[in-house]
Amino acid sequence: MKIGKLLQTAAILGAALFGGACILQTAAPAAGGGTGQNGSTPATSDSAGAFTPTIGATDSPTATFTPSITPTLTAAPVTMIAGQKLSCVKGPHYILFEWVTAIEKGDTVVLTARSTPDWPDYYYVRKSDGTECWAYGKSSTVNGDPATLPLRDAPPLPIVKYIVNNQVKIPLKTLFIRKAGDGAWGANRFASELDLAGSFSVELTAGFYDVQVTDHFGTVLYQEYNRPIGPDPAYRTQNINNDVTFTITNNLPANYCKIEIKDPVPSAPWRAIFNSATDGGPFHTGETKQFTLRAGGYGIRVTACGGGTSAPVLFYIYPGMANITWP
């Protein structure tokens, strides 16, 4: 039976079985055996006439993903512009800790931490050259919120050598040192009197102290409360060098032409503190003149204008004295 007859028979049987027309339509192959419009291969038949339908492939969409970059927000650094030249030091106090470097007025530094409340207004800073140290911020301009900075503890206070130099003309008798605000002075730090031109040192933890120094006669030559003592020589050295201004009144019946004094050491020479030849004429009877000398004990002698020099007399110059009457 031919192919056409078979298809007609199948249509008739389909209508009989399913109650309607059953139409089977085939597409003619494209010339040259190409593919259909939708890219599928048309149905074919083999040499024996068997009909083989071919299901065409359907294109699947390919998803393309574009990676998105999430920006990382970096907080702006907190900075400080120096309002004056600053000392940058190893801890949060410019006197009590060792000096590292200077921050010039107008320089900008980055603040990396802030001090704890017991050391107010100090910041741990980084200079443009990478140097890190502590600087005082109260006199400078801070850009940003310093409250966002982490707290940084202060390092231990250094041990310093406190030095007392005797530069007066009398031995020093006592040196008292106490923590600022303590009630009692405690023991004398001198093991013995500190002689003329002598020097004494004692080790202390950097901090604030009350200090008192007296001379051989117990006169207070130096006393300071809440004094900072730190590593810088200017803050750990005390020169006892009181100058005393006083007056001398001439009670002699003769005029003076010269007054000489001698330091309290055997080899010291006599030196004039008044000479009529250079000081405007004689020191007249009843007249008073003012002088300034370093505190201490001296020998003194006067020479009358008519001739004759008095025997040396020892006298003591000390802070608070007012007048010497001669004789």
Residue, then its C-alpha position, 0 to 999 in steps of 0.5 A: m500500500k502506498i504512503g498516501k493511502l495509509l495516511q488516509t486510512a489512519a485519518i478515517l480510523g481516527a475520526a471513527l474512534f475519537g469522534g472527529a477529524c484527525i489531520l496529520q500534517t507534515a512539513a516539506p523539507a527545506a531544499g537541500g535538507g536544511t533546518g526549519q525556521n525555529g532551528s529544529t530538524p524536520a521529521t524524516s522517513d527511512s528507506a522503509g517508509a517509517f516515519t521518525p519525528t525529531i524534537g528540535a532543541t529549544d535555546s535556554p537563556t544564560a544568566t549573566f551576573t555582574p559583581s557589585i562593589t560594596p564601598t568600605l567607609t573609613a572614618a576621617p582621622v581626628t587631627m590637631i593643629a598646634g596653637q603654640k610650640l608644644s613639647c611632645v613627651k613620653g607620657p601625658h605631662y610635659i614636665l613629669f615625662e621625658w621629652v621626645t620632640a617638638i611640635e611647631k606652632g601650626d603643625t598638624v598631627v594625627l590623634t590616635a588616643r586620648s588620656t584618662p581623666d587623671w591626665p586631662d587634655y592630653y593626646y597620643v599623637r603621630k607626627s608626619d614623620g611617624t614619631e609618636c608621643w604625648a602632647y597637650g591639646k588645650s591650647s590647640t585646635v582639634n578637628g573631629d570628635p576626640a571622644t571617639l578616640p580610645l583611652r590610653d593609660a599613662p606609662p610609669l613615671p620616671i625616677v629622677k635625680y633631684i639636685v640642690n646646689n649651695q651657692v650662698k655664703i653659708p652652709l645649708k642645714t636642712l633639706f625637707i621634701r614631701k609629697a605635695g599636700d602631705g602633713a609632715w615634712g619628714a626627715n632631713r635629707f642632708a646627712s650633714e650640712l651642705d658646705l659652701a659651693g657643695s652639691f647634694s642629690v636624691e632620687l625621687t619619682a617624678g611628681f609634685y612636691d613641697v621643698q624647703v631648705t634652711d641655712h646654718f642658722g635655720t633661716v629658710l632660704y628656699q621654700e616652694y609648694n606643689r613644685p613639679i620635679g621631672p626629668d628636664p634639668a630645669y625641673r630637677t635642679q635647685n640652686i640656692n642663691n638668694d640675693v638680699t637687699f639691705t641698708i647700712t647706716n653710718n653712726l660713726p662721727a667720721n665719714y666712710c671712704k670705703i666699705e669692704i667685705k670678705d667671703p667666709v673662707p680663709s683664702a677669700p680676698w677683701r672686696a669693696i662694696f663702697n668706694s668714695a672714689t667711684d661711688g660719688g664721694p664719702f659715706h657721711t655720718g648719719e647717712t644710709k646707703q642700700f646694698t645687695l649681697r648674696a645671703g650668708g656670713y661675711g667679714i666687714r670692715v670700713t675705712a674712714c676718709g681721714g685714715g684708719t681701717s676698722a677691725p673686721v667684724l663678722f655679720y650675717i646677711y639673710p633674707g628678710m633683714a632690713n638694716i645694719t647700723w655701723p657700728 
